[in-house]
Amino acid sequence: MTLVIALVWGQGVLVSADSRASTPLVFHEERNIKPIYFTLGNEENLYLAVAGGAGDATLVKQGFDLMESVFKSWFDSVGLRERRNPSVNELKEIVSSIESRFVSRYRNLRDVGIEPNVRLLLASVSQEGKPLLYVFDERGLAEPVHDNPGYALLGKGVITGGLLLLRLLDYRPGEAWEWDLGLLSAFIIDMVSEIDPTVSPFLGESYYIRYDEESKRVILGPLKEEAYKEFKERIRRRKNLFKLLWDTLERVGEEKVESKLKE
């Protein structure tokens, strides 16, 4: 298992993960995020989506390949010719096609006695600048989560703390647009890794796909090394500040602390 977090952030979606996969006997490093893009020529890329997955490593990889192949079909027939990203309706059709193929694939596996142990997510941004986020469950069915709750968590780490931390912070996409969600994702992964041996500390595996208002294009990029180093230091400090806040609340009470914070 692993921990994958996707957060709707402005006109985009940030997808982050730890890099540890586990078997009953060993842990090993593995990529749990796959950016999906194709070349338009002249070193220009058309950035279409980011896929994430947790569970059986083989099924995760097959899921990534399936998603990429469906996007490739759209790209070959429309994207390359018109040099644009899919519209919201086209993305819904792409997701529906992916869903149908997953449902069929998982049904065939169950027919031969194999229970699919995998969950996948797909993050994309439409040509109009609408961020979309879908989660595919063990049946292959797709659930849109971009509007409500505005985030997705996959993997064993969800149970051991990922969801708890988001609830504790009362994270809501519409109210958290000023937050550094890259730091939030890294913080959650690091904290969960301290109590769950199947989740590794945050190692910088993170991609942000978003609509750029200036260029009127969808862009995508990984977390840079400089940002990774900064995050690790800020995570350490925020962890200490949480402890300091709790200690202060115990000593002086909630009313005085709340009054000071509101000044």
N, C-alpha and C positions, 0 to 999 in steps of 0.2 A: 504494500500500500504506500501511499504518499499523501501529500496535502497540496491541493491546487486551489487557488483563490482567484476569482474574477470579480472585479468591481467596476460598475459603470461610473465613469469619471468624466464629467463635462460632455463633450461630443465624442466620447471614445470609451474604450473598455481596456482596463489594465488586467493582465493575466500573469500571475506569479505562482511559483511552485518550489518545493524543496526538490532535491535530486536523488532521493534515496528510495529504492524499490526493495521489497523484502520477500524472501521465501521462508519456509519454516526453519531453514538452517543458516542462511547467510543474508547479508545486506549488500547491495551493490548500487553504484551510481547509475542513473538513467534519466534520459530526457523525457519530461512529461508535458512539454509544450511544443507545439509545432506551428510556426508562422506559415501561412499559405499565400504565395504570391507568384506571379509569372512575369516574364520579361516582354516588354513592348518593343524592344529594340533601342539602339543608341544608349545602352546602359540605363534605361528607364524601366522601372518596375511598376506593376499594378498590384497594390497591396489589397488583398481580399478578406483575410480572416486570420484568427489565431485559434488553434484547437488545443484543448487540454484534456488530460485523461488520468484516471486512477483505477487500479485493479490489476487484472491479469495483463502482464506486459505484452504478450502476443496480441491479445484482443485490442489493447490500446493502440499498438502500432497499426494493426489492420484497420482500426477505426479512423486513424489519421489518414491512412492511404485512401480509404473510401471517401472521406470528406474532400480530400484534395482532388480526387478523380471527378467528383460531381462539379466542383468549382472549375476544373479544367475543361469540362464539357461546355459550361457556360462561357468561359473565357474564349475558347476556340470559335464558338458560334456568334458571340456578341461582343465580349470585352475587348478582344484584340482588334476587331473591325472598328468599333466605336470609341475605343480607347477611354473607357470609363468603368466605374464600379457599378455593381448591381443596384437597382432601385430597391426600396423597401419591399414592394410586391415581388420582385424577382428573387430577393433573398428569402422571402417566405416560401417561394416555390423551390428554391435550392434546399432549404431545410426540410421541406416535405419530401423531396426526393431522397435525401439522406436518411430520413426517418423510415421511409418504406424499405430501403435496402437494409437498414439495421434490423428492423422487425423480421424481415425474411431470413436474414443471416442468423439471428439468435434463435428463431424458431427451428431452423435446421439443426443447430447445435443441440437444442433440447431434445429433438427427435432421436439423436444418437446418444443421449444420456449425459451431455455436457451442459452444465449450468453456467451461463455467461456471468462472470464476476468482473464487471467493468462498468464504469460511469464516465461519460464524456461531456465536454462542453464545447460550444462554438461561439466565439465572439467576432462580430463584424460591424462595419459601419457602412451605411448606405451612401449612394451617390448624393443624396440630399443632406447627408450629415447626421442621420439618425443612428445612434448606437443600438445594436441588437445583441442579446445574449440568450443562448438556449442551453438547456441541460438535457442530455439523453440518458434515460434510466436503463435498468437491466433488461427491460423489454424492448428497448430501442426507440421508445416514444420520446418525443421532444416537448419540453415545457419552456415557454418563453418566460424569462425572469428579468428582462431589462427594465420593465416599469415597476414591477413588484415581485420581490423585494429590492431589486437593483443589484444583486450580487449572487454569486454561486460559490459553494465550497464542495470539493470532492475529496474522498479518501478517508482513511481511518482517523486522521488528525482532526476531522470535523467533530467527532464524538469526544475526543480528549481535550478540546479547548478552543478550536477555531471559531465555532458558532458562539460559544460562551463569551469570548472576547468581543465579538461584534455586537452581541446583545448588551454586554456591560457598557460599551462605549455608545450604545444606542445609535449605531450607524444607520443613517438614512441618506441615500444618494442626493436627494433634493436639498438637504440641509448641510451636506458635507463637501460642497464643491470647492471650498477654500482649503480643505485638508490636503496634505501630501499623502495620497493613497498608496504611492510606492513605499513610503515609510511605514504606513499602516500594515500593508501586506507583509513586508519583511518582519515587522514587529510580531505579528501573529504567528508566522512560521517559526521564528526564533523561540518564542515563548512555549509553543506547543512542543517543539523539539526537546525542551528541557524535561518534559514529563512523558513523552512518547518516544521510545527507542526506534520506532519504525519511521519517524520523521527526522530528517537531518536539519541542521541550522540553515538559515537562508544563505545560499551561495551565489545569488545574483541572477537566477533564472527568471527573467521577467520581460514581458513584451507589452508595449502600449500601442494600440491601434486607434487612431483618432482622425477626425476631420479637421483640416487646417483651413481656417477662414481666409487667411491671406492668399494662399495658393489655390483655394477651392478644390483641394484634392485630399484623398485619404492617404495618410502616411502611417508608417509603422517602424518601430525601432526597439532594440533591446536596451536593458539597463546598462549604462556605461560604468566602467570600472571605478571612475572617480565617485560616481553617485553611490555605488556599492560600498565603498570605504566610508563615505559619509554616513550612510544608513547604519552601518554597524556601530559607529561611535554614538550616533543619536539614539539608537535602540538601547545601548548601555545606559545612557543618561536618563532616558525616559523610564526605564525600569527602576532606577534609583529614585526618580521623582515620584513614581507611584507609591513606593515604600515610604518616602518622606511625607507625602500627602496623607497617607493612612495614619502614620504616626502622629502627625499634627492634629488630625481629626480626633484621635483618641485623647490627646492632651488638652486641647482647647475647645473642642466641640464643633458640631456642624455649622451652627449659626454664625460663629465668629469667622470661620474659614470662608463660608459662603459670602459673608459681608465683604471680606477683604478681596475676594475674587471678582466681585461686582463693582469694586471701586474704579 
